[in-house]
Amino acid sequence: MDRTHLLSDQDEVHTVPSCPAGAYADPNSVANDGATAPPADLMPVVPGYERLGPNVIPPSDFGSSQPEAPPRAPERRFDIPAINEELAQEAFANYVSSKCCYSSKPVKEMVFTDLQSLNTYRYRLETFTETRTTEWDSEPYNGQVVDGVGMAPAAWSIPVPIPSLFQDCKKSIRVPHTSTVKGCHSCLNLGRSACSKCVNSGRTRCGHCSGTGWRSSPERQRCGSCSGSGMIRCHSCGGVGSITCKTCKGHGKLLCFIKLIVTWKNNMHVSVIDKGSGFPVDLLDQITGEKLLTDMAPMVYPVVNFPDHSVNAVSESVVREHQAQFCTTCRILQQRQTIELIPITRVHYIWKEKTHIYFVYGTEHKVFTKDYPAKCCCCSIL
């Protein structure tokens, strides 16, 4: 969705941004509570998991087999019925009434000269993928079972239930037979860490006298909070100079394991095929269209027999692009392509011997016009 395809002098495909990556719901992630795994060079090498990190693990089967072409269906035409003058005027009147500085005279006095219905299509391709990465993780060790015996299964052989299709999601799973107990690297197995507030001294500067030992209000006198020393017991550590280690929660040991991170993402491409109408297609993002085609399969075949060949060309390009992009790095679980017909009518009218244009679009009959001919002075200046 970072390109605009110009299919001809009349047909223009406008692409809109993909669904944002965003943050994913992660209800099944392994509870961490601040624990971090020791550095990788201190961890054992697990066969099959020699390279851990953010790089995705390629699926062993490289996705589904290529789809077969569907049987050719008879061609159909999907023409948008033109709205009549009465509906066009009603939609225009509603639009003008919503603008505080627009005069209603053009609506009442205009003369229609032409109403043009424009076949405008929205093509959408969704590719629902699964990716897997691995990394070391840990939790405080307090005697729980250590699953460290046996051969660890390969990352793509671990069964993980697939969530709802075409919805972004992320889960973390502990890889079986990869657990090991290590001393806590944060506190050197002590279970306690130096207090950063008092720098291990157990005392901090008195806030009542700013560390001077004296208070000047109402008259200079020794500070009662610190007995004139300027220092008080550290509230963070209770005066002992150290706090419970946040990594191991005071146990001094960590249960380390390899964590499998499974990410499901709906990769979406949307294109609007516009007939060079001059209408700003970004206004169609929230507009309802009439679905003409819905095709869903593990791997869809490009649309080949749609009456508007511009749609066929877009489908061919995007389907091939998605399958080439995701097959070697992700597992494509499902694809879905849809074609919507969006009603747009370009209305030409005359008011005070000048021709003007506005658009009525969507099933909601919204109106867009670049230059309304009767605005008040403040609107004209703006």
C-alpha positions, 0 to 999 in steps of 0.5 A: 500500500505504498504505491499508486498504480496508474492503469490507464489515462482514465483508470487510476488505482488509489492504494490506502495504508495497510492495517497498522501493526499496532500492539497485539493482545497477549493473554497467554504470554509467560508471566515475567514480572520483571525477570530477564534471562541471563546473557545468551553466552551464559546459556546452554546451546539447545539443538535446533535453537542455536540462533535465537532472536527477533529474526523469524523462523522460516516455515518448513513447508513454505506455505500452501501449494499454488492455487488452481485457476477457477473455471471461467464464469460468464461475464457480468456488468455491475452498473451503478444506477444513477440517482435522480434529480430529486435525490441529488437535490435532497442530498445537496440540501442536507449537506448545505444545511450542515454548513453554518455559512452556506446560503441555501439559494443555490439549492433552491435555484439551481438547474441540473444539466447532467448526472453521471454515475461512475463505476467505482470499485474497491478491491481488498486483499487480506493475507492472514499469516503466522510467524514464529520467533524464539528467545530466552526468557526466565522466571524466579525459581522457587522449586518448580519442576524443571523440564530440561530432559529430552529433545526440544521439538522444532519451533514449527512442530509445536502445536499452537491453536489458531485464533480467529481468522483475520485478527491480529494476535500474539502468544508466547509458549514455553518450548518443552525440554529447554528449561534450566536453573541458573543463578541470578545475573542481576544480583549475583545469586544474592537475592538482593540488589543495591538500593539506587535511592541511597546508593547502598548507604541506607541513608538519604538527604533530609527533605525537611531541611534539604540536608543542612540540619537546620530549619529557618522557619519561623526562626533558625533551629535544629531540624527535628526530622534528622536531629541536625544530621541532614540525613534520614533513613532511606524509605526505599530500603528501610535503611538496610542499603539493599532491596529485594532483587526484582529479577529473581524476587529474592530467590537468587535463582532463575528458571530459564527456558526458550520462549516461542513467540507466535504472531498472527497478522492480517496483512491488508491491501486496499485499492480504489479504482477511480475513473478519473472523476476528480473525486478525492478517494480518501473520503471513501475510507468510511463509506459503505459499498455493495459487495460484488465478490468475496473469495476466501481460500488458503491461497486465493487465485487472482480475479480474472473475469471481472468486467472491469479489467482494471480490477483484474490487473490489480488483483493479479499484481497484489495476489502475486506480490503477497504470496511472494512476500510472505511464503518464505518467511511466514505461514499463510493460513488464509487469504480473502479478496473482496470487490465492492461497488461504491456508488458515486454520482457527479452532478453538474448544475447551473446557478447564476449562469455558471456551471458547478459540480458536486458529488453524491457518494456512498449508500449514505448519499454524502456530498462533496464539492470543492467550491460552493458558490454561495458562502459568507465572507468569513468562509470565503476568506478562510 
